[in-house]
Amino acid sequence: MSERPPLAGALDAARVYDLAHPLEPTTPVSRSHPPFRMALVRRHGDSVREDGMSGANELMTLGGHNGTHIDALCHVALNGRMHGDVDAVEAARGGRFTTHGVETIAPIVCRGVLLDVPALTGRAALDPAEPVSAADLERCCEAQGVTVGAGDAALVRTGWPVEHFHSEELMLGHESGVPGPDVSAGRWLAERRVRVAGSDTIAFEWLGPGMGHTRLPVHVILLVEAGINIIELLDLEELARERVHEFWLIAAPLRIVGATGSPLRPLALVP
């Protein structure tokens, strides 16, 4: 019997962590985006072939920012200009973006780093409206013995979805606020030229009580100024429980031409 190729053996030995939440109608979504809906339009038994075989299929409606997803650079503009000083209005003519659409994001295969902020103080999750600062990210790196550099995926855990995932009111945090990276953290990530930044909340932002999504300065820093894509609503709990702080991240958005975002199923691989 021939031996398995070395690559196959390496993959067999790797541990795979699924960082995506299941996508279903109860998955929380920002109020500025359409929710996920699905219905079977053909069921087994509706039509049966002569040999007894039947088929089923569904109809889905969703926005590009449902569930675990990635933001394209065309998702945000500042004063009418997108990344690279592209005119946002002109780029959207014709019903889809001709520049910076989600289909232009190359498949992500890079080193990933989990920055588990609540673990710094022995907590399961951060408090409502608790900011994550550049100093917090530095402390995470020191405590976990990792670095964050150019080309890496930096994934910031707040722990917020642990108890609140099925409460859209708390996940959105319009009244309570939501923990997340503040402006200093956004600039820290941009200065390190990360490949992608991600977190476990709906918006990769610190949100104060009553703010809602009225101001998203970290989105501006990353998407508009630095050209860094953002992944939101990641499931980082298993990585945190097992204290996995460094891994290979593999993810690819759907190639939806001209879209501002896409559902994503990121995988963390640990040899």
Secondary structure, DSSP 8 states (H G I E B T S, - for coil): -----HHHHHHHH-EEEE------TTS---TTS---EEEEEE-BTTBB-TTS-B--EEEEE--TTSSSEEE-GGG--BTTEEGGGEEHHHHTTTSS-SSS-GGGS--EEEEEEEEESGGGGT-SS--TT-EE-HHHHHHHHHHHT----TT-EEEEE--THHHHTT-HHHHHTTTT-B-EE-HHHHHHHHHTT-SEEEESSSSSS-B-TTTTTS--HHHIIIIIII--EEEES---HHHHHTT--EEEEEE-----TT-SEEE---EEEE-
